[in-house]
Amino acid sequence: MAQKYLSKDHPEINTEWKNYEFSSEKTILENLSEVPEFGTYVEILKKTSGKNILEKEEMVTVFVIKNSAFERMDEKDRNIVLNNQIFLESLIKKLAIPGRVDRNGMEVAMEKHGRNATFFSLSSENLNLISEEGQLFIQDAEGNKAKVTASNFYHKNGLFHIIDNLVFLPKN
């Protein structure tokens, strides 16, 4: 099924990032599987029910984590995180918003609320977005931040944005 709510004259939207093309005709997993910088996130989607969590939504906005976020972690902590299926499924839900929210929509929401906006995630928790010096960040309750480094990439049932850090880490 093609991306909902697109013009019949232009049923497919393609966007490019670092010479990789993302298509509204592909699932999020199909789009990301072609990009080495998302290998860890792709493996998380494959080894958990993450793929199903995202694909069952009519429309969903996803914040996708680059490999570098996991690589910056201490090896022991990274192994603990990557082998905790319950945490990983929770993380996928915490970084996904029902509906299709583009960068402009996030910025408008932040303008209305003094550089901060809160969206309700698939985990039924708040996903906080903040603006600092013209940059957009996700911030968890512990104050950890992830910069939104690229935005507005379509997938079959919504949009995705790219983030550079891991947030919502399990408490020790």
C-alpha positions as CSV (number, residue, x, y, z in Angstrom):
1,M,0.0,0.0,0.0
2,A,1.3,3.4,-0.9
3,Q,1.9,6.2,1.6
4,K,-1.4,7.6,2.8
5,Y,-2.5,11.1,2.1
6,L,-0.2,11.7,-0.8
7,S,-1.2,13.3,-4.0
8,K,-2.4,10.9,-6.8
9,D,-0.2,12.9,-9.2
10,H,2.9,12.1,-7.1
11,P,2.2,9.0,-5.1
12,E,5.8,8.4,-4.1
13,I,8.1,10.8,-2.2
14,N,11.8,10.2,-2.3
15,T,14.3,12.0,0.0
16,E,18.0,11.7,0.1
17,W,20.5,11.6,2.9
18,K,24.2,11.1,2.4
19,N,23.7,9.6,-1.1
20,Y,21.0,7.2,0.2
21,E,17.5,7.5,-1.0
22,F,14.5,6.9,1.2
23,S,11.1,6.2,-0.3
24,S,7.5,6.6,1.0
25,E,6.9,3.3,-0.8
26,K,9.2,1.3,1.6
27,T,8.7,0.4,5.2
28,I,11.1,2.1,7.7
29,L,13.0,-1.2,7.9
30,E,13.4,-1.4,4.1
31,N,14.6,2.2,4.0
32,L,17.1,1.9,6.9
33,S,18.5,-1.5,5.9
34,E,20.4,0.0,3.0
35,V,22.3,2.5,5.2
36,P,25.3,1.2,7.2
37,E,25.0,4.1,9.7
38,F,21.7,2.6,11.0
39,G,22.9,-1.1,11.2
40,T,22.4,-1.3,15.0
41,Y,18.9,0.2,14.9
42,V,18.0,-2.1,12.0
43,E,19.2,-5.1,14.1
44,I,17.2,-3.9,17.1
45,L,14.1,-3.7,14.9
46,K,14.8,-7.2,13.5
47,K,15.5,-9.0,16.9
48,T,12.6,-7.4,18.8
49,S,9.0,-6.8,17.9
50,G,10.0,-3.3,16.9
51,K,9.3,-3.7,13.3
52,N,5.8,-4.9,14.1
53,I,5.3,-2.1,16.6
54,L,6.0,0.6,14.0
55,E,4.4,-1.0,11.0
56,K,1.0,-1.7,12.7
57,E,0.5,2.1,13.2
58,E,-1.5,3.8,10.5
59,M,0.8,6.8,10.8
60,V,3.9,7.1,13.0
61,T,6.8,9.5,13.3
62,V,10.0,7.7,14.4
63,F,13.3,9.1,15.8
64,V,16.0,6.8,14.4
65,I,19.3,6.3,16.3
66,K,22.6,6.4,14.4
67,N,25.2,3.7,15.2
68,S,27.6,6.4,16.6
69,A,25.3,6.7,19.6
70,F,25.8,3.1,20.6
71,E,29.5,3.2,19.7
72,R,30.1,6.0,22.2
73,M,28.9,3.8,25.0
74,D,31.2,1.7,27.2
75,E,31.3,-1.8,25.7
76,K,29.9,-3.4,28.9
77,D,26.9,-0.9,29.0
78,R,26.4,-1.3,25.2
79,N,26.2,-5.1,25.5
80,I,23.7,-4.8,28.5
81,V,21.5,-2.4,26.5
82,L,21.6,-4.3,23.2
83,N,20.8,-7.6,24.9
84,N,17.9,-6.3,26.9
85,Q,14.9,-7.0,24.6
86,I,12.4,-5.5,26.9
87,F,14.4,-2.2,27.1
88,L,14.9,-2.1,23.3
89,E,11.2,-2.5,22.6
90,S,10.4,0.2,25.2
91,L,13.0,2.5,23.5
92,I,11.4,2.0,20.1
93,K,8.0,3.0,21.5
94,K,9.5,6.0,23.5
95,L,11.0,7.3,20.3
96,A,7.9,7.1,18.2
97,I,4.9,9.5,18.0
98,P,1.5,8.5,16.6
99,G,0.8,10.5,13.5
100,R,3.0,12.2,11.0
101,V,4.9,15.1,12.6
102,D,7.4,16.9,10.4
103,R,10.1,19.2,11.5
104,N,7.9,22.3,10.9
105,G,5.2,20.8,13.1
106,M,7.7,20.2,15.9
107,E,9.1,23.8,15.6
108,V,5.6,25.3,15.6
109,A,4.7,23.4,18.7
110,M,7.9,24.6,20.4
111,E,7.3,28.2,19.5
112,K,3.9,28.0,21.1
113,H,5.3,26.6,24.3
114,G,8.5,28.6,24.8
115,R,11.1,26.5,22.9
116,N,9.7,23.2,24.5
117,A,7.1,20.8,23.2
118,T,5.8,17.6,24.5
119,F,4.4,14.8,22.4
120,F,2.7,11.6,23.5
121,S,4.8,8.6,22.4
122,L,3.7,5.0,21.6
123,S,4.9,4.1,25.1
124,S,2.2,6.3,26.5
125,E,4.9,8.6,27.9
126,N,5.9,12.1,27.1
127,L,8.6,12.7,24.4
128,N,10.1,16.2,25.1
129,L,11.5,18.3,22.4
130,I,13.5,21.4,23.1
131,S,15.2,24.0,21.1
132,E,18.7,25.4,22.0
133,E,20.5,27.8,19.8
134,G,18.5,26.9,16.8
135,Q,19.1,23.1,17.3
136,L,16.3,20.7,18.0
137,F,16.8,18.0,20.7
138,I,14.9,15.2,22.3
139,Q,15.4,15.3,26.1
140,D,14.5,12.5,28.6
141,A,13.5,13.0,32.2
142,E,17.2,12.5,33.3
143,G,18.3,15.5,31.1
144,N,20.0,13.3,28.5
145,K,19.7,14.9,25.0
146,A,19.8,13.7,21.5
147,K,20.2,16.2,18.6
148,V,17.8,15.8,15.7
149,T,20.5,15.9,12.9
150,A,18.3,15.4,9.9
151,S,14.5,15.5,9.4
152,N,11.5,14.7,7.2
153,F,12.2,11.3,5.6
154,Y,9.2,9.4,4.5
155,H,8.5,5.7,5.0
156,K,5.4,3.7,4.1
157,N,3.4,4.8,7.2
158,G,4.8,8.1,8.3
159,L,8.0,10.0,8.7
160,F,11.4,9.5,10.4
161,H,14.0,11.8,11.8
162,I,17.6,11.0,12.6
163,I,19.1,11.5,16.1
164,D,22.7,11.3,17.3
165,N,22.5,10.1,20.9
166,L,20.8,7.5,23.0
167,V,18.2,8.8,25.4
168,F,15.9,7.0,27.8
169,L,18.7,4.7,29.1
170,P,17.8,2.1,31.7
171,K,18.4,3.2,35.3
172,N,21.3,1.4,37.0
